[in-house]
Amino acid sequence: MEKYLTELHLHTKESSSCGCIPAKEMIELYKKEGYLTVVVTDHCSKSKFDRLGNISWKEKIEYVYKGFKIANEYGKKLGMNILLGTEITLYSTDSDYLIYGIDEEFLYENENIYEYSLEKLYDICNKNGYLLVQAHPFRDNIELAPIQYIDGIEVFNGCQDEVSRNDKALEYGMSTDKILTSGSDFHRLPDLARGGIITEVEIKNIEQLVEILRTRKFELNRR
């Protein structure tokens, strides 16, 4: 039976200052690695937005979505599915959360979302059918989320510039009833195609991704 690869955690140069690879090049690289679906999860954080200067919230979100839009348009030409996600850094804990299921209106409608409490963020995600996943929970200076306020845990993170303690994350995740995810956390070439999920069907849209994650009809890809 054919297997399909999906990337769940990726940053573009256009929208994440820590990203080094332009969106078009990133899509080409992932296609060569056999991925058909990529979720672009560019950063949304107070420190990032402060660096953008005195511009409106709408302009800041347009910056966050720029990499996704470039990737999505180019991906269509290459026959790939480019889905929208985001990585929120909550100011109160300086911890990161991946959100799956959002549309483009989500960040426009939630000004200063990084100032929300985790409980409030989870409540909004829950009401809208989104999934909230704690990213790389065992890195230094990350605060482990109260289990009742997350849907999932990223138990494998492929970023080569960080110490994510994936073994510890997997052990912890297995002790819970939460969704367990994997992502390359792609910023630079060494991070390429190190994580994601493997499914028996091609994931073509964000609603399908959320359903597959909820029903756990996938395998973790960990390289």
Backbone as ProteinMPNN parsed JSONL, in Angstrom:
{"seq_chain_A": "MEKYLTELHLHTKESSSCGCIPAKEMIELYKKEGYLTVVVTDHCSKSKFDRLGNISWKEKIEYVYKGFKIANEYGKKLGMNILLGTEITLYSTDSDYLIYGIDEEFLYENENIYEYSLEKLYDICNKNGYLLVQAHPFRDNIELAPIQYIDGIEVFNGCQDEVSRNDKALEYGMSTDKILTSGSDFHRLPDLARGGIITEVEIKNIEQLVEILRTRKFELNRR", "coords_chain_A": {"N_chain_A": [[0.844, -1.194, 0.0], [0.483, 2.233, -0.816], [2.298, 4.904, 0.718], [2.106, 8.106, 2.303], [3.783, 11.178, 2.817], [3.784, 13.789, 5.202], [4.676, 16.991, 6.269], [4.751, 18.601, 9.404], [5.77, 20.822, 10.73], [7.289, 23.676, 10.045], [9.282, 26.403, 8.824], [9.464, 29.459, 6.986], [11.743, 31.552, 5.149], [10.717, 33.998, 4.43], [8.836, 34.703, 6.377], [9.656, 34.001, 8.944], [12.153, 35.07, 10.99], [14.171, 33.428, 11.813], [14.267, 31.522, 9.901], [15.945, 30.151, 7.063], [15.6, 29.397, 4.445], [14.072, 30.207, 1.414], [10.551, 30.214, 0.595], [9.749, 29.033, -1.901], [12.004, 27.521, -2.653], [12.079, 25.799, -0.497], [9.718, 24.298, -0.877], [10.36, 22.944, -3.239], [12.495, 21.371, -2.315], [11.218, 19.713, -0.446], [9.474, 18.342, -2.101], [11.268, 16.835, -3.628], [12.11, 15.147, -1.641], [10.002, 13.49, -1.365], [7.637, 14.269, -0.123], [4.191, 15.078, -0.119], [2.545, 16.821, 1.148], [2.673, 19.752, 3.102], [2.751, 21.554, 6.097], [2.828, 24.867, 6.803], [4.213, 26.595, 9.402], [4.766, 29.267, 10.453], [6.262, 31.643, 12.747], [4.511, 33.295, 15.438], [4.899, 35.733, 17.623], [5.513, 37.882, 20.464], [8.088, 39.07, 20.656], [9.004, 38.86, 18.036], [7.086, 40.421, 16.668], [7.482, 42.886, 17.85], [9.91, 43.581, 16.753], [9.152, 44.205, 14.207], [8.319, 46.757, 14.251], [6.427, 49.875, 14.35], [3.748, 49.118, 13.139], [0.499, 48.162, 11.887], [-1.672, 45.654, 13.417], [-2.845, 44.069, 11.435], [-1.01, 44.338, 9.331], [1.171, 43.088, 10.485], [0.269, 40.454, 10.674], [-0.08, 39.883, 7.996], [2.574, 39.742, 7.298], [3.285, 37.398, 8.721], [1.835, 35.521, 7.269], [2.903, 35.633, 4.751], [4.994, 33.879, 3.816], [3.637, 31.415, 3.734], [1.682, 31.978, 1.76], [3.21, 32.373, -0.539], [4.411, 29.842, -0.728], [2.129, 28.251, -0.994], [1.005, 29.06, -3.449], [3.083, 28.391, -5.238], [3.335, 25.711, -4.648], [0.995, 24.611, -5.698], [1.57, 24.558, -8.419], [3.445, 22.587, -8.475], [2.071, 20.387, -7.769], [1.629, 19.917, -5.062], [0.353, 19.887, -1.673], [-0.187, 22.584, 0.28], [-0.534, 23.602, 3.47], [-2.02, 25.716, 5.994], [-0.717, 26.626, 9.106], [0.336, 27.607, 12.414], [2.873, 28.777, 14.722], [2.654, 29.622, 17.932], [4.138, 31.655, 20.351], [3.704, 31.855, 23.64], [3.656, 34.656, 25.668], [3.659, 34.71, 28.458], [4.854, 32.365, 29.363], [6.883, 31.827, 27.605], [6.803, 29.645, 25.943], [6.157, 27.327, 23.254], [3.557, 26.724, 20.865], [1.943, 24.732, 18.517], [-0.587, 25.2, 16.122], [-3.168, 23.582, 14.496], [-5.528, 23.581, 11.886], [-6.48, 26.113, 11.502], [-7.834, 28.978, 9.697], [-7.164, 31.706, 7.414], [-8.255, 33.917, 8.655], [-7.971, 33.622, 11.345], [-5.646, 34.603, 12.888], [-5.842, 37.317, 12.26], [-8.16, 37.975, 13.623], [-7.535, 37.683, 16.285], [-6.043, 39.65, 18.004], [-2.873, 40.346, 19.409], [-2.475, 37.717, 20.299], [-0.478, 36.217, 21.465], [-0.359, 37.093, 24.027], [-2.358, 35.846, 25.357], [-3.566, 33.626, 27.915], [-2.62, 30.172, 28.358], [-4.848, 28.617, 28.885], [-6.94, 30.2, 27.833], [-6.198, 30.265, 25.115], [-6.378, 27.563, 24.464], [-9.122, 27.178, 24.887], [-10.253, 28.756, 22.841], [-9.256, 27.405, 20.585], [-10.411, 24.894, 20.979], [-13.172, 25.486, 20.782], [-13.359, 26.129, 18.125], [-12.629, 23.886, 16.782], [-9.956, 23.441, 16.29], [-6.624, 22.074, 16.646], [-4.404, 22.031, 19.356], [-1.065, 21.851, 19.948], [1.683, 21.168, 21.971], [4.871, 22.32, 21.223], [8.127, 20.862, 20.993], [8.546, 20.091, 23.946], [10.519, 19.633, 25.893], [12.767, 21.2, 25.647], [15.347, 23.466, 26.82], [14.275, 25.917, 29.142], [11.606, 25.774, 28.433], [8.27, 25.596, 29.44], [6.483, 22.952, 30.685], [3.331, 22.125, 29.495], [0.188, 22.261, 31.248], [-1.633, 19.325, 31.185], [-4.334, 19.29, 30.609], [-4.854, 21.393, 28.968], [-3.982, 21.106, 26.372], [-4.065, 19.489, 23.143], [-2.249, 17.826, 21.982], [1.163, 16.55, 21.804], [4.343, 17.365, 20.688], [6.487, 14.964, 19.988], [8.725, 14.34, 18.605], [11.221, 16.355, 17.341], [12.921, 17.779, 14.733], [14.836, 19.802, 14.472], [18.137, 20.812, 14.067], [19.647, 22.683, 15.388], [18.905, 22.88, 17.982], [18.479, 21.477, 21.281], [16.303, 19.122, 21.789], [15.556, 16.933, 23.243], [14.212, 14.5, 22.481], [13.769, 11.792, 23.116], [12.979, 11.904, 25.767], [10.684, 13.426, 25.476], [9.083, 11.692, 23.962], [8.792, 9.547, 25.75], [7.38, 10.82, 27.789], [5.096, 11.642, 26.356], [3.971, 9.171, 25.659], [2.986, 8.388, 28.059], [0.672, 9.718, 28.358], [-2.695, 10.475, 27.179], [-2.708, 11.924, 24.907], [-2.548, 13.301, 21.518], [0.225, 12.391, 19.594], [2.852, 13.943, 17.929], [5.132, 14.609, 15.169], [7.715, 16.619, 13.842], [9.817, 18.353, 11.509], [10.676, 20.875, 12.155], [11.73, 22.762, 10.409], [14.255, 24.923, 9.511], [16.729, 25.286, 8.351], [18.917, 23.722, 5.918], [20.029, 21.31, 7.147], [17.87, 20.454, 8.681], [16.038, 19.376, 7.009], [13.286, 17.414, 6.075], [13.209, 15.669, 8.275], [11.201, 14.962, 9.975], [7.636, 14.564, 10.648], [4.521, 13.07, 9.519], [3.279, 9.835, 8.503], [0.94, 8.574, 6.28], [-1.834, 6.591, 4.999], [-3.35, 7.745, 3.136], [-3.463, 10.547, 0.911], [-3.041, 13.726, 2.241], [-5.021, 16.411, 1.717], [-6.18, 18.779, 2.519], [-6.723, 21.105, 5.27], [-8.767, 20.378, 7.018], [-8.947, 17.644, 6.657], [-6.442, 16.899, 7.594], [-6.661, 17.544, 10.35], [-8.664, 15.73, 11.095], [-7.377, 13.279, 10.645], [-5.281, 13.456, 12.482], [-6.77, 13.594, 14.853], [-8.05, 11.087, 14.87], [-5.903, 9.513, 14.854], [-4.787, 8.135, 12.733], [-2.18, 7.566, 11.588], [1.391, 7.285, 11.2], [4.379, 8.065, 12.994], [6.969, 9.953, 11.54], [10.321, 9.787, 11.886], [13.584, 10.749, 11.672]], "CA_chain_A": [[0.0, 0.0, 0.0], [1.262, 3.46, -0.921], [2.382, 5.733, 1.907], [2.205, 9.526, 1.997], [4.514, 11.948, 3.822], [3.305, 15.143, 5.505], [5.477, 17.767, 7.221], [3.867, 19.315, 10.323], [6.417, 21.927, 11.453], [8.221, 24.231, 9.056], [9.35, 27.865, 8.801], [9.974, 30.032, 5.751], [12.595, 32.735, 5.291], [9.913, 35.205, 4.231], [7.977, 35.043, 7.513], [10.298, 33.702, 10.222], [13.515, 35.594, 10.907], [15.084, 32.322, 12.06], [14.267, 30.659, 8.727], [17.005, 30.495, 6.112], [15.293, 28.898, 3.11], [12.872, 30.81, 0.836], [9.411, 29.302, 0.495], [9.752, 28.265, -3.152], [13.069, 26.522, -2.573], [11.647, 24.825, 0.501], [8.741, 23.403, -1.495], [11.099, 22.081, -4.174], [13.27, 20.416, -1.516], [10.32, 18.717, 0.129], [8.973, 17.491, -3.191], [12.337, 15.885, -3.939], [12.186, 14.186, -0.535], [8.85, 12.612, -1.423], [6.483, 14.786, 0.612], [3.125, 15.677, -0.913], [1.829, 17.813, 1.952], [3.509, 20.518, 4.035], [2.065, 22.566, 6.897], [3.703, 26.002, 7.099], [3.894, 27.022, 10.776], [5.635, 30.393, 10.785], [6.145, 32.105, 14.127], [3.747, 34.453, 15.903], [5.384, 35.989, 18.977], [5.659, 39.292, 20.8], [9.429, 39.541, 20.313], [9.053, 38.988, 16.578], [6.263, 41.538, 16.23], [8.131, 44.119, 18.303], [10.977, 43.905, 15.789], [8.552, 44.71, 12.97], [8.129, 48.188, 14.394], [5.112, 50.458, 14.6], [2.801, 48.87, 12.055], [-0.767, 47.658, 12.402], [-1.792, 44.209, 13.623], [-3.135, 43.474, 10.129], [0.252, 44.285, 8.594], [2.005, 42.073, 11.122], [-0.236, 39.123, 10.293], [0.254, 39.71, 6.579], [3.965, 39.29, 7.306], [3.275, 35.998, 9.159], [1.239, 34.669, 6.245], [3.553, 35.825, 3.454], [5.679, 32.662, 3.391], [2.621, 30.43, 3.388], [1.028, 32.317, 0.496], [4.168, 32.079, -1.62], [4.54, 28.392, -0.802], [0.867, 27.688, -1.468], [0.869, 29.328, -4.884], [4.086, 27.609, -5.957], [3.033, 24.301, -4.431], [-0.048, 24.194, -6.637], [2.212, 24.289, -9.704], [4.238, 21.364, -8.335], [1.193, 19.299, -7.374], [1.746, 19.681, -3.625], [-0.674, 20.464, -0.81], [0.438, 23.461, 1.258], [-1.565, 23.92, 4.451], [-1.691, 26.8, 6.913], [-0.706, 26.465, 10.557], [1.159, 28.655, 13.019], [3.513, 28.462, 15.986], [2.465, 30.736, 18.851], [4.944, 31.69, 21.574], [2.966, 32.568, 24.678], [4.556, 35.573, 26.364], [3.687, 34.435, 29.891], [5.709, 31.21, 29.668], [7.907, 31.707, 26.57], [6.695, 28.285, 25.412], [5.651, 27.345, 21.883], [2.409, 25.867, 20.586], [1.534, 24.598, 17.128], [-2.039, 25.128, 15.959], [-3.599, 22.993, 13.23], [-6.944, 23.731, 11.602], [-6.848, 27.516, 11.345], [-7.911, 29.624, 8.394], [-6.395, 32.953, 7.406], [-8.873, 34.926, 9.507], [-7.729, 33.334, 12.756], [-4.73, 35.546, 13.538], [-6.381, 38.671, 12.118], [-9.242, 38.173, 14.591], [-7.05, 37.497, 17.656], [-4.933, 40.584, 18.185], [-2.009, 40.065, 20.57], [-2.788, 36.358, 20.739], [0.624, 35.699, 22.278], [-0.58, 37.528, 25.408], [-3.399, 35.016, 25.957], [-3.166, 32.504, 28.757], [-2.77, 28.893, 27.669], [-6.247, 28.195, 29.04], [-7.753, 30.943, 26.87], [-5.843, 29.811, 23.778], [-6.96, 26.226, 24.294], [-10.574, 27.326, 24.789], [-10.556, 29.245, 21.489], [-8.984, 26.31, 19.649], [-11.409, 23.855, 21.201], [-14.46, 25.942, 20.273], [-13.307, 26.217, 16.664], [-12.247, 22.603, 16.2], [-8.529, 23.401, 16.002], [-5.808, 21.257, 17.534], [-3.315, 22.758, 19.988], [-0.002, 20.888, 20.232], [2.895, 21.798, 22.521], [6.079, 22.033, 20.45], [9.391, 20.561, 21.685], [8.261, 20.433, 25.342], [11.62, 19.422, 26.831], [13.904, 22.097, 25.447], [15.651, 24.349, 27.942], [13.441, 27.098, 29.364], [10.221, 25.549, 28.027], [7.421, 25.183, 30.558], [5.6, 21.864, 30.283], [1.946, 22.581, 29.575], [-0.798, 21.448, 31.946], [-2.11, 18.371, 30.189], [-5.741, 19.524, 30.269], [-4.977, 22.533, 28.069], [-3.415, 20.801, 25.055], [-4.577, 18.303, 22.448], [-1.173, 16.958, 21.553], [2.546, 16.799, 22.217], [5.339, 17.073, 19.663], [7.428, 14.048, 20.65], [9.966, 14.35, 17.832], [11.509, 17.628, 16.7], [14.125, 17.512, 13.963], [15.729, 20.945, 14.338], [19.502, 20.439, 14.437], [20.288, 23.737, 16.173], [18.338, 22.878, 19.323], [18.455, 20.214, 22.026], [14.875, 18.958, 22.056], [15.36, 15.783, 24.148], [13.088, 13.772, 21.892], [13.503, 10.549, 23.847], [12.218, 12.274, 26.963], [9.367, 13.861, 25.014], [8.319, 10.506, 23.572], [8.448, 8.808, 26.975], [6.312, 11.564, 28.444], [3.9, 11.585, 25.525], [3.39, 7.838, 25.734], [2.328, 8.239, 29.359], [-0.57, 10.494, 28.303], [-3.653, 10.055, 26.149], [-2.71, 12.995, 23.916], [-2.038, 13.049, 20.169], [1.681, 12.533, 19.531], [3.221, 14.391, 16.593], [6.534, 14.731, 14.786], [7.938, 17.662, 12.847], [11.224, 18.667, 11.255], [11.007, 22.225, 12.619], [12.664, 23.118, 9.343], [14.769, 26.284, 9.382], [17.922, 25.235, 7.515], [19.033, 22.467, 5.17], [20.192, 20.103, 7.971], [16.588, 20.058, 9.27], [15.135, 18.96, 5.931], [12.606, 16.11, 5.973], [13.569, 14.809, 9.405], [10.024, 14.595, 10.755], [6.332, 14.579, 10.005], [3.715, 11.868, 9.694], [3.086, 8.948, 7.357], [-0.456, 8.151, 6.212], [-2.208, 5.734, 3.876], [-4.07, 8.591, 2.18], [-2.873, 11.864, 0.697], [-3.73, 14.784, 2.978], [-5.192, 17.467, 0.728], [-6.665, 20.026, 3.11], [-6.477, 21.2, 6.705], [-9.801, 19.63, 7.725], [-8.542, 16.237, 6.583], [-5.307, 16.734, 8.505], [-7.164, 17.538, 11.731], [-9.376, 14.469, 11.311], [-6.385, 12.199, 10.725], [-4.599, 13.592, 13.766], [-7.712, 13.24, 15.927], [-8.317, 9.644, 14.858], [-4.583, 8.887, 15.002], [-4.573, 7.225, 11.61], [-0.9, 7.944, 11.014], [2.618, 6.863, 11.874], [5.35, 9.143, 13.133], [8.192, 9.894, 10.738], [11.446, 10.291, 12.703], [14.839, 10.361, 11.031]], "C_chain_A": [[0.88, 1.246, 0.0], [1.186, 4.261, 0.372], [2.622, 7.183, 1.5], [2.863, 10.27, 3.16], [3.945, 13.358, 3.954], [4.225, 15.78, 6.545], [4.551, 18.615, 8.079], [4.477, 20.559, 10.96], [7.529, 22.49, 10.582], [8.128, 25.747, 9.043], [9.977, 28.351, 7.491], [10.827, 31.264, 6.044], [11.768, 34.012, 5.225], [9.19, 35.658, 5.502], [8.555, 34.717, 8.882], [11.755, 34.125, 10.129], [14.557, 34.51, 11.134], [15.158, 31.362, 10.868], [15.284, 31.116, 7.699], [16.674, 30.133, 4.66], [14.02, 29.559, 2.59], [11.789, 29.77, 0.561], [9.44, 28.446, -0.77], [10.813, 27.167, -3.123], [12.702, 25.417, -1.585], [10.67, 23.812, -0.099], [9.431, 22.436, -2.459], [11.873, 21.004, -3.425], [12.372, 19.322, -0.951], [9.723, 17.803, -0.94], [10.011, 16.428, -3.563], [12.462, 14.809, -2.867], [10.956, 13.286, -0.454], [7.635, 13.056, -0.634], [5.465, 15.367, -0.366], [2.414, 16.806, -0.175], [2.783, 18.439, 2.965], [2.625, 21.513, 4.776], [3.077, 23.647, 7.257], [3.286, 26.59, 8.445], [4.812, 28.176, 11.195], [5.258, 30.998, 12.134], [5.202, 33.297, 14.298], [4.138, 34.678, 17.356], [5.539, 37.485, 19.204], [7.024, 39.824, 20.388], [9.576, 39.756, 18.809], [8.284, 40.226, 16.125], [6.845, 42.871, 16.687], [9.212, 44.552, 17.319], [10.429, 44.461, 14.48], [8.247, 46.202, 13.045], [6.668, 48.595, 14.547], [4.211, 50.322, 13.371], [1.558, 48.229, 12.652], [-0.722, 46.144, 12.611], [-2.025, 43.496, 12.291], [-1.85, 43.33, 9.311], [1.187, 43.233, 9.177], [1.557, 40.672, 10.722], [0.007, 38.862, 8.809], [1.697, 39.246, 6.429], [4.042, 37.81, 7.695], [2.805, 35.073, 8.04], [1.964, 34.733, 4.894], [4.216, 34.545, 2.947], [4.715, 31.573, 2.97], [2.021, 30.723, 2.015], [1.94, 32.054, -0.699], [4.277, 30.573, -1.82], [3.288, 27.757, -1.387], [0.712, 27.875, -2.969], [1.841, 28.48, -5.7], [3.807, 26.119, -5.822], [1.979, 23.778, -5.378], [0.558, 23.813, -7.988], [2.991, 22.98, -9.681], [3.391, 20.166, -7.908], [1.286, 18.937, -5.903], [0.627, 20.386, -2.872], [0.011, 21.276, 0.286], [-0.652, 23.965, 2.197], [-1.07, 24.975, 5.436], [-1.77, 26.344, 8.365], [0.02, 27.663, 11.139], [1.799, 28.114, 14.281], [3.447, 29.706, 16.864], [3.421, 30.592, 20.032], [4.195, 32.514, 22.608], [3.932, 33.378, 25.544], [4.715, 35.216, 27.84], [4.641, 33.305, 30.265], [6.881, 31.053, 28.712], [7.966, 30.284, 26.013], [5.905, 28.304, 24.111], [4.551, 26.311, 21.66], [2.073, 25.909, 19.097], [0.017, 24.48, 17.064], [-2.351, 24.626, 14.555], [-5.103, 23.157, 13.079], [-7.364, 25.151, 11.308], [-7.058, 27.895, 9.88], [-7.19, 30.964, 8.499], [-6.989, 34.025, 8.311], [-8.459, 34.788, 10.971], [-6.826, 34.366, 13.429], [-5.193, 36.997, 13.378], [-7.38, 38.982, 13.232], [-8.777, 38.085, 16.048], [-5.811, 38.351, 17.901], [-4.199, 40.311, 19.499], [-2.272, 38.685, 21.158], [-1.708, 35.789, 21.641], [0.523, 36.149, 23.739], [-1.696, 36.735, 26.092], [-2.774, 34.046, 26.964], [-3.312, 31.221, 27.943], [-4.215, 28.42, 27.752], [-7.147, 28.892, 28.024], [-7.473, 30.477, 25.441], [-6.461, 28.447, 23.498], [-8.47, 26.312, 24.114], [-10.986, 27.788, 23.397], [-10.36, 28.131, 20.462], [-10.058, 25.232, 19.76], [-12.761, 24.239, 20.604], [-14.505, 25.947, 18.755], [-12.893, 24.918, 15.985], [-10.794, 22.526, 15.789], [-7.835, 22.456, 16.985], [-4.634, 22.087, 18.052], [-2.279, 21.753, 20.487], [1.196, 21.624, 20.817], [4.106, 21.352, 21.719], [7.258, 21.785, 21.39], [9.338, 20.85, 23.189], [9.426, 20.301, 26.309], [12.898, 20.169, 26.461], [14.14, 22.92, 26.708], [14.681, 25.526, 27.952], [12.019, 26.982, 28.817], [9.441, 25.037, 29.238], [6.444, 24.122, 30.072], [4.147, 22.268, 30.526], [1.111, 21.693, 30.482], [-1.552, 20.589, 30.927], [-3.535, 18.642, 29.734], [-5.926, 20.65, 29.265], [-4.276, 22.324, 26.724], [-4.099, 19.577, 24.472], [-3.472, 17.319, 22.117], [0.188, 17.418, 22.026], [3.466, 16.443, 21.053], [6.45, 16.246, 20.311], [8.703, 13.841, 19.843], [10.079, 15.684, 17.131], [12.87, 17.522, 16.039], [15.109, 18.65, 13.841], [17.118, 20.621, 14.882], [20.22, 21.481, 15.292], [19.815, 23.777, 17.622], [18.457, 21.493, 19.959], [17.017, 20.001, 22.484], [14.558, 17.793, 22.982], [14.149, 14.953, 23.712], [12.766, 12.478, 22.624], [12.654, 10.827, 25.085], [10.798, 12.704, 26.585], [8.492, 12.67, 24.645], [7.887, 9.709, 24.797], [7.299, 9.498, 27.707], [5.01, 11.448, 27.659], [3.187, 10.246, 25.612], [2.667, 7.596, 27.057], [1.007, 9.003, 29.426], [-1.514, 9.889, 27.273], [-3.715, 11.078, 25.015], [-2.217, 12.522, 22.546], [-0.535, 13.298, 20.175], [2.082, 12.87, 18.101], [4.735, 14.469, 16.416], [6.653, 15.829, 13.735], [9.413, 17.977, 12.695], [11.649, 19.98, 11.902], [12.051, 22.819, 11.676], [12.974, 24.611, 9.344], [15.9, 26.346, 8.359], [18.028, 23.865, 6.875], [19.24, 21.23, 6.058], [18.892, 19.597, 8.605], [15.666, 19.367, 8.268], [14.617, 17.539, 6.107], [12.973, 15.15, 7.094], [12.344, 14.33, 10.186], [8.757, 14.646, 9.928], [5.555, 13.318, 10.315], [3.594, 11.115, 8.378], [1.651, 8.447, 7.394], [-0.696, 7.263, 4.991], [-3.014, 6.493, 2.835], [-3.335, 9.91, 2.049], [-3.697, 12.909, 1.442], [-3.796, 16.023, 2.091], [-5.667, 18.792, 1.305], [-6.54, 19.965, 4.628], [-7.514, 20.437, 7.507], [-9.465, 18.141, 7.75], [-7.376, 15.961, 7.521], [-5.786, 16.636, 9.947], [-7.867, 16.226, 12.038], [-8.403, 13.3, 11.464], [-5.622, 12.26, 12.044], [-5.521, 13.168, 14.911], [-7.924, 11.73, 16.016], [-7.042, 8.814, 14.917], [-4.311, 7.835, 13.927], [-3.293, 7.628, 10.873], [0.219, 7.288, 11.801], [3.528, 8.062, 11.992], [6.537, 8.901, 12.203], [9.295, 10.55, 11.545], [12.742, 9.804, 12.086], [16.031, 10.706, 11.925]], "O_chain_A": [[1.882, 1.316, 0.711], [0.151, 4.295, 1.037], [3.26, 7.456, 0.483], [2.549, 10.031, 4.326], [3.664, 14.029, 2.961], [4.515, 15.176, 7.578], [3.658, 19.279, 7.553], [3.777, 21.288, 11.663], [8.574, 21.864, 10.403], [7.052, 26.316, 9.225], [10.899, 27.731, 6.961], [10.647, 31.93, 7.063], [12.086, 34.997, 5.892], [8.954, 36.852, 5.69], [7.987, 35.126, 9.894], [12.507, 33.612, 9.3], [15.701, 34.649, 10.699], [16.021, 30.484, 10.834], [15.469, 32.314, 7.483], [17.398, 30.526, 3.746], [12.983, 29.485, 3.25], [12.081, 28.598, 0.324], [9.177, 27.245, -0.703], [10.556, 26.029, -3.516], [12.986, 24.242, -1.82], [10.786, 22.612, 0.146], [9.114, 21.246, -2.483], [11.903, 19.85, -3.854], [12.727, 18.144, -0.977], [9.497, 16.619, -0.692], [9.67, 15.266, -3.783], [12.874, 13.685, -3.157], [10.871, 12.421, 0.418], [6.687, 12.285, -0.488], [5.826, 16.059, -1.318], [1.76, 17.646, -0.794], [3.587, 17.753, 3.596], [1.841, 22.233, 4.158], [4.067, 23.375, 7.936], [2.148, 27.029, 8.612], [5.545, 28.066, 12.177], [4.124, 30.889, 12.6], [5.107, 34.174, 13.439], [3.752, 33.901, 18.229], [5.68, 38.257, 18.256], [7.114, 40.916, 19.827], [10.2, 40.721, 18.369], [8.771, 40.992, 15.294], [6.715, 43.876, 15.988], [9.405, 45.744, 17.081], [11.152, 45.114, 13.728], [7.954, 46.835, 12.031], [5.799, 47.772, 14.833], [3.953, 51.295, 12.662], [1.572, 47.801, 13.806], [0.135, 45.448, 12.067], [-1.457, 42.43, 12.053], [-1.638, 42.303, 8.667], [1.911, 42.563, 8.44], [2.389, 39.803, 10.461], [0.272, 37.726, 8.418], [2.01, 38.453, 5.541], [4.781, 37.048, 7.072], [3.323, 33.967, 7.886], [1.654, 33.955, 3.992], [4.029, 34.162, 1.792], [4.938, 30.886, 1.973], [1.869, 29.816, 1.197], [1.493, 31.572, -1.739], [4.239, 30.087, -2.951], [3.378, 26.827, -2.188], [0.328, 26.944, -3.678], [1.469, 27.917, -6.73], [4.016, 25.353, -6.763], [2.051, 22.63, -5.818], [0.113, 22.86, -8.626], [3.181, 22.338, -10.715], [3.911, 19.069, -7.709], [1.052, 17.788, -5.528], [0.035, 21.349, -3.361], [0.713, 20.715, 1.127], [-1.575, 24.665, 1.778], [0.129, 25.11, 5.679], [-2.761, 25.753, 8.793], [0.29, 28.632, 10.43], [1.34, 27.122, 14.847], [4.095, 30.714, 16.583], [3.503, 29.526, 20.642], [4.067, 33.73, 22.468], [4.901, 32.841, 26.081], [5.79, 35.401, 28.409], [5.179, 33.293, 31.372], [7.778, 30.247, 28.959], [9.034, 29.785, 25.66], [5.08, 29.191, 23.892], [4.598, 25.196, 22.181], [1.938, 26.979, 18.503], [-0.592, 23.755, 17.851], [-1.867, 25.167, 13.561], [-5.862, 22.907, 14.015], [-8.502, 25.379, 10.9], [-6.549, 27.249, 8.964], [-6.666, 31.31, 9.557], [-6.283, 34.957, 8.696], [-8.585, 35.736, 11.746], [-7.211, 34.945, 14.445], [-4.961, 37.818, 14.265], [-7.442, 40.108, 13.724], [-9.553, 38.383, 16.955], [-4.692, 37.847, 17.992], [-4.81, 40.08, 20.542], [-2.288, 38.514, 22.377], [-1.999, 34.957, 22.5], [1.246, 35.637, 24.594], [-1.951, 36.93, 27.28], [-1.597, 33.699, 26.862], [-4.044, 31.19, 26.953], [-4.745, 27.879, 26.782], [-8.016, 28.26, 27.422], [-8.399, 30.314, 24.646], [-7.003, 28.213, 22.418], [-9.038, 25.601, 23.285], [-11.953, 27.276, 22.832], [-11.195, 27.937, 19.578], [-10.549, 24.724, 18.751], [-13.423, 23.406, 19.986], [-15.572, 25.788, 18.162], [-12.815, 24.851, 14.758], [-10.42, 21.642, 15.019], [-8.396, 22.091, 18.019], [-3.954, 22.762, 17.28], [-2.573, 20.913, 21.338], [1.676, 22.594, 20.23], [4.344, 20.156, 21.553], [7.373, 22.413, 22.442], [10.016, 21.763, 23.66], [9.349, 20.799, 27.432], [13.985, 19.808, 26.913], [13.255, 23.056, 27.552], [14.318, 26.059, 26.903], [11.303, 27.981, 28.744], [9.902, 24.155, 29.962], [5.665, 24.366, 29.151], [3.783, 22.698, 31.62], [1.305, 20.477, 30.488], [-2.046, 21.1, 29.922], [-3.916, 18.279, 28.621], [-7.03, 20.849, 28.759], [-4.009, 23.294, 26.015], [-4.639, 18.741, 25.197], [-3.719, 16.12, 21.985], [0.349, 18.511, 22.568], [3.377, 15.348, 20.497], [7.252, 16.767, 21.086], [9.656, 13.236, 20.333], [9.168, 16.106, 16.42], [13.863, 17.213, 16.698], [16.131, 18.5, 13.172], [17.255, 20.203, 16.031], [21.277, 21.2, 15.857], [20.271, 24.612, 18.403], [18.527, 20.478, 19.267], [16.565, 20.621, 23.446], [13.429, 17.667, 23.457], [13.204, 14.742, 24.472], [11.597, 12.11, 22.737], [11.731, 10.078, 25.402], [9.836, 12.387, 27.284], [7.305, 12.638, 24.972], [6.748, 9.249, 24.874], [6.367, 8.848, 28.182], [3.952, 11.187, 28.231], [1.958, 10.186, 25.637], [1.831, 6.698, 27.156], [0.303, 8.943, 30.434], [-1.177, 8.923, 26.588], [-4.677, 11.092, 24.247], [-1.561, 11.487, 22.429], [-0.075, 14.309, 20.705], [1.7, 12.169, 17.165], [5.501, 14.405, 17.377], [5.804, 15.955, 12.853], [10.174, 17.876, 13.657], [12.832, 20.188, 12.172], [13.099, 23.307, 12.098], [12.084, 25.448, 9.198], [16.024, 27.311, 7.605], [17.303, 22.945, 7.253], [18.676, 20.18, 5.752], [18.817, 18.441, 9.021], [14.625, 18.833, 8.649], [15.387, 16.592, 6.265], [13.039, 13.941, 6.877], [12.444, 13.39, 10.975], [8.784, 14.755, 8.702], [5.879, 12.587, 11.251], [3.779, 11.672, 7.296], [1.193, 7.949, 8.422], [0.128, 7.195, 4.078], [-3.329, 5.955, 1.773], [-2.656, 10.34, 2.981], [-4.917, 12.966, 1.288], [-2.769, 16.612, 1.752], [-5.565, 19.824, 0.643], [-6.283, 18.904, 5.198], [-7.196, 19.897, 8.567], [-9.679, 17.467, 8.758], [-7.326, 14.915, 8.167], [-5.364, 15.744, 10.684], [-7.691, 15.665, 13.119], [-8.594, 12.435, 12.319], [-5.35, 11.225, 12.653], [-5.096, 12.467, 15.829], [-7.97, 11.167, 17.109], [-7.082, 7.588, 15.015], [-3.696, 6.799, 14.179], [-3.323, 7.982, 9.694], [0.022, 6.803, 12.915], [3.456, 8.981, 11.176], [7.04, 7.782, 12.098], [9.215, 11.739, 11.856], [12.979, 8.6, 11.984], [17.176, 10.453, 11.552]]}, "name": "protein", "num_of_chains": 1, "seq": "MEKYLTELHLHTKESSSCGCIPAKEMIELYKKEGYLTVVVTDHCSKSKFDRLGNISWKEKIEYVYKGFKIANEYGKKLGMNILLGTEITLYSTDSDYLIYGIDEEFLYENENIYEYSLEKLYDICNKNGYLLVQAHPFRDNIELAPIQYIDGIEVFNGCQDEVSRNDKALEYGMSTDKILTSGSDFHRLPDLARGGIITEVEIKNIEQLVEILRTRKFELNRR"}
